[in-house]
């Protein structure tokens, strides 16, 4: 399927801050102006969310009542977030769509021509780029701690654990132990079927069980939760940060990623995808670190990815 994009040097795009924004976007999608009009739609939705916070929830509901929804929901990625077949948006299958793994190829084949084009466009958004960056970063940290020898790794809310495919240490069997914990039985089944041969152990469990102390999981050289904190309120996030750090061995690492305040795709995610995250600033990530016993912290870093979409808290424990 070839994407049809009009020559933007001759096509007039009225400002999408007008009341006709959704009508205009709908007309342009039908005429084949896919990428330019989606660029403008994403920008307009984010601007509305930022500049009119009180009116934003009502406007987001209006988006789902507009005929534009039927066009955008031909995209497998947008529709899966909205329909939530596993009960929540942002599931492991959605991440596979971003990685081009798992069911991604089948979803593209089964989509309409318009849906496939939007599906490919979504791959270019900052949020998708940030998720792929996160995967590479995780694989790099796994390889880094593996150099210590006899290293163990714990992934909380592990999903399909696709970062392990990029890790030399995992693929070569260089780790002592790798535990993938998740409350989604479907995700654990994928981990078990595809990665058990690499020595990865799939363990069912939830945040509530971790905080209640129902797991004696031991300590690890790397403990991380790739996409979990985006859904945790401040008290739960602080409590889990402390509990995760308790499970880090002396000299080990804890990594907490979180979509950051100002993410440019929020408006589209919250309207047409009905995908709501808890965004955090760098200052709020430092706040999570302040919940730790400072005498146990050897080093603490907060940094953003290269598209300013996900922020990271990386803490090294004293030896």
VOGU-3710 file (C-alpha; in Angstrom, 3 decimals, decimal comma):
1> xxxxxxxxxx> 0,000/0,000/0,000  1,450/3,354/-1,033  0,834/6,335/1,208  -0,723/9,213/-0,706  0,420/12,589/0,566  -0,521/15,801/-1,137  2,090/18,368/-2,036  2,045/20,553/1,055  3,577/23,484/-0,832  0,309/23,945/-2,724
11> xxxxxxxxxx> -2,218/22,578/-0,229  -3,800/25,098/2,141  -4,261/23,903/5,707  -6,428/26,246/7,772  -5,441/26,537/11,431  -6,805/23,606/13,383  -7,668/25,815/16,333  -10,976/26,680/14,657  -14,262/24,962/15,523  -14,061/23,132/12,190
21> xxxxxxxxxx> -10,828/21,341/13,105  -12,316/17,861/13,303  -14,377/18,355/10,135  -11,319/19,544/8,263  -9,194/16,629/9,466  -11,901/14,171/8,473  -12,190/15,631/4,962  -8,429/15,663/4,452  -7,989/12,051/5,572  -10,635/10,959/3,092
31> xxxxxxxxxx> -8,830/12,828/0,326  -5,480/11,203/1,104  -3,623/13,996/2,950  -2,580/11,635/5,731  0,681/12,756/7,340  0,262/16,560/7,052  -3,232/16,620/8,494  -2,340/14,173/11,285  0,648/16,343/12,193  -1,712/19,311/12,524
41> xxxxxxxxxx> -4,359/17,304/14,364  -1,859/16,079/16,969  -0,573/19,640/17,453  -4,074/21,068/17,773  -5,224/18,480/20,294  -2,159/18,998/22,458  -2,597/22,786/22,284  -6,232/22,504/23,355  -5,296/20,215/26,229  -2,603/22,611/27,414
51> xxxxxxxxxx> -4,381/25,930/26,901  -7,932/24,949/27,920  -7,557/22,342/30,680  -11,029/22,933/32,127  -12,730/22,408/28,753  -10,452/19,603/27,603  -12,357/16,566/29,005  -15,561/17,676/27,260  -13,701/18,292/24,008  -12,051/14,878/24,208
61> xxxxxxxxxx> -15,516/13,319/24,482  -16,617/15,360/21,479  -13,788/13,815/19,477  -15,217/10,341/20,066  -18,645/11,492/18,863  -17,261/12,902/15,611  -17,113/10,921/12,321  -13,333/11,394/12,383  -13,220/8,695/15,052  -14,351/6,022/12,569
71> xxxxxxxxxx> -11,470/6,927/10,254  -8,794/6,997/12,946  -10,034/3,765/14,502  -9,194/1,948/11,294  -5,646/2,161/12,634  -5,027/-1,008/14,720  -2,887/0,882/17,246  -5,419/3,644/17,943  -8,300/1,200/18,100  -6,588/-1,284/20,405
81> xxxxxxxxxx> -5,922/1,452/22,966  -9,548/2,550/22,746  -11,103/-0,928/22,852  -8,811/-2,297/25,593  -9,203/-6,026/24,882  -7,078/-6,871/27,944  -8,922/-4,353/30,098  -6,364/-1,549/29,859  -4,631/0,580/27,256  -0,919/0,312/26,625
91> xxxxxxxxxx> -0,804/-3,468/26,837  2,083/-5,601/25,620  0,483/-6,160/22,215  0,389/-2,386/21,685  4,078/-2,225/22,509  4,672/-4,984/19,967  2,906/-2,815/17,372  5,498/-0,112/18,080  8,373/-2,588/17,881  7,045/-4,278/14,742
101> xxxxxxxxxx> 6,919/-7,609/16,571  4,331/-10,172/17,587  0,937/-9,433/16,065  2,023/-6,211/14,331  2,276/-7,640/10,819  -1,058/-9,416/11,088  -2,753/-6,267/12,392  -1,434/-4,298/9,426  -2,590/-6,944/6,950  -6,090/-6,986/8,382
111> xxxxxxxxxx> -6,456/-3,200/8,449  -8,013/-1,088/5,715  -5,663/0,804/3,364  -6,313/3,983/5,370  -5,778/2,099/8,618  -2,428/0,743/7,430  -1,284/4,219/6,433  -2,228/5,682/9,825  -0,609/2,658/11,501  2,671/3,488/9,763
121> xxxxxxxxxx> 2,289/7,168/10,624  1,843/6,380/14,327  5,254/4,729/14,208  6,784/8,163/13,531  5,285/9,914/16,558  7,502/10,934/19,509  5,747/8,484/21,840  6,585/5,537/19,575  10,185/6,676/19,167  10,444/7,032/22,948
131> xxxxxxxxxx> 9,158/3,500/23,565  11,750/2,096/21,163  14,463/4,165/22,864  13,328/2,751/26,218  13,671/-0,780/24,889  17,245/-0,127/23,734  18,130/1,547/27,031  16,845/-1,403/29,035  18,817/-3,866/26,933  21,949/-1,783/27,477
141> xxxxxxxxxx> 21,468/-1,723/31,243  20,924/-5,481/31,332  24,216/-5,954/29,499  25,905/-3,458/31,806  24,994/-5,269/35,025  25,823/-8,623/33,446  29,449/-7,540/33,338  29,545/-7,822/37,142  29,202/-11,591/36,830  26,608/-13,767/38,536
151> xxxxxxxxxx> 24,058/-11,000/37,929  20,296/-11,126/38,404  17,585/-8,938/36,860  13,969/-8,298/37,913  11,462/-6,734/35,499  8,213/-5,585/37,130  5,162/-5,297/34,866  7,351/-7,029/32,311  4,905/-7,208/29,405  6,353/-9,285/26,579
161> xxxxxxxxxx> 9,906/-8,445/27,722  11,033/-7,544/24,199  14,153/-5,753/25,455  15,696/-9,172/26,042  15,892/-9,726/22,291  18,358/-6,808/22,116  20,435/-7,927/25,110  23,648/-9,785/24,361  23,801/-10,992/27,960  20,343/-12,551/27,827
171> xxxxxxxxxx> 20,850/-14,117/24,426  24,191/-15,631/25,486  22,956/-16,888/28,853  25,329/-14,646/30,807  22,895/-13,851/33,630  22,459/-15,848/36,813  18,741/-15,100/36,973  16,075/-13,090/35,167  12,594/-12,794/36,681  9,707/-11,309/34,678
181> xxxxxxxxxx> 6,803/-10,357/36,944  3,423/-9,303/35,576  -0,252/-9,566/36,532  -1,330/-10,125/32,906  -1,445/-13,876/32,342  -1,427/-13,416/28,570  1,836/-11,477/28,747  3,411/-14,079/30,992  2,367/-16,825/28,580  4,273/-15,067/25,786
191> xxxxxxxxxx> 7,357/-14,664/27,995  7,185/-18,317/29,010  6,771/-19,623/25,467  9,392/-17,411/23,818  12,029/-16,759/26,468  11,991/-19,578/29,018  14,667/-21,265/26,904  16,917/-18,298/27,796  16,513/-18,947/31,511  13,862/-16,265/32,065
201> xxxxxxxxxx> 11,324/-17,106/34,744  7,774/-15,745/34,391  6,117/-14,969/37,741  2,516/-13,782/38,220  2,163/-10,833/40,562  0,776/-7,328/41,030  1,918/-4,033/42,501  -0,487/-4,523/45,385  1,113/-7,855/46,217  4,589/-6,345/46,050
211> xxxxxxxxxx> 3,623/-3,514/48,397  1,940/-5,968/50,756  5,196/-7,910/51,008  3,697/-11,104/49,589  6,755/-11,825/47,447  10,141/-12,969/48,711  11,836/-12,297/45,407  15,297/-11,620/46,794  17,713/-8,988/45,482  18,942/-8,216/41,980
221> xxxxxxxxxx> 21,611/-6,251/40,217  18,977/-4,465/38,131  15,345/-3,844/39,068  13,129/-1,934/36,646  9,487/-1,292/35,764  9,332/-0,185/32,135  5,770/1,112/31,682  4,215/0,825/35,120  4,708/4,187/36,811  2,690/5,939/34,091
231> xxxxxxxxxx> -0,394/4,522/35,846  0,533/5,024/39,529  -0,531/7,964/41,662  2,077/9,749/43,761  1,709/7,805/47,059  1,729/4,404/45,333  4,635/5,428/43,105  6,681/6,530/46,117  5,903/3,325/48,022  6,812/1,124/45,066
241> xxxxxxxxxx> 10,035/3,080/44,497  11,111/2,264/48,054  10,115/-1,393/47,702  11,936/-1,755/44,382  15,075/-0,252/45,863  14,891/-2,742/48,725  15,203/-5,464/46,066  18,403/-3,994/44,597  21,655/-5,641/45,607  24,494/-3,442/46,939
251> xxxxxxxxxx> 26,081/-1,724/43,953  23,067/-2,529/41,772  20,732/-0,319/39,723  17,071/0,661/39,806  15,453/2,204/36,726  12,047/3,887/36,642  10,835/5,383/33,339  7,756/7,636/33,132  6,161/9,566/30,289  7,047/13,164/30,998
261> xxxxxxxxxx> 4,927/16,261/31,383  4,674/18,006/28,021  4,563/14,830/25,920  3,366/16,025/22,517  1,028/13,100/21,844  -1,097/13,436/24,989  -4,055/15,138/23,337  -4,521/12,421/20,727  -3,913/9,662/23,268  -6,528/10,989/25,662
271> xxxxxxxxxx> -9,153/11,774/23,029  -9,235/9,271/20,184  -7,352/6,514/22,041  -8,954/6,988/25,489  -5,463/6,336/26,872  -4,778/8,252/30,069  -1,372/8,288/31,739  0,059/10,011/34,794  2,811/12,246/33,443  5,746/13,331/35,572
281> xxxxxxxxxx> 8,271/16,130/35,356  11,966/15,759/36,073  11,308/17,389/39,450  8,690/14,772/40,267  11,157/12,019/39,378  13,641/13,577/41,791  10,775/13,514/44,284  10,513/9,744/43,905  14,222/9,487/44,667  13,780/11,569/47,822
291> xxxxxxxxxx> 11,623/8,758/49,221  14,723/6,561/49,471  17,129/6,302/52,396  19,811/8,658/51,176  22,606/6,766/52,906  21,767/3,837/50,604  22,077/5,928/47,430  25,494/5,986/45,797  24,360/7,867/42,689  21,093/9,250/41,335
301> xxxxxxxxxx> 20,336/10,531/37,837  17,233/11,931/36,157  17,399/12,244/32,391  15,120/12,389/29,356  15,215/10,481/26,094  16,263/12,059/22,810  12,690/13,066/21,888  11,793/14,590/25,300  8,964/12,136/25,857  10,014/9,706/28,607
311> xxxxxxxxx> 11,965/10,736/31,685  14,085/8,283/33,673  15,151/7,858/37,263  18,313/5,764/37,563  19,593/5,060/41,074  22,746/3,175/42,065  22,797/1,540/45,483  25,793/1,837/47,772  28,008/-1,210/48,043
//
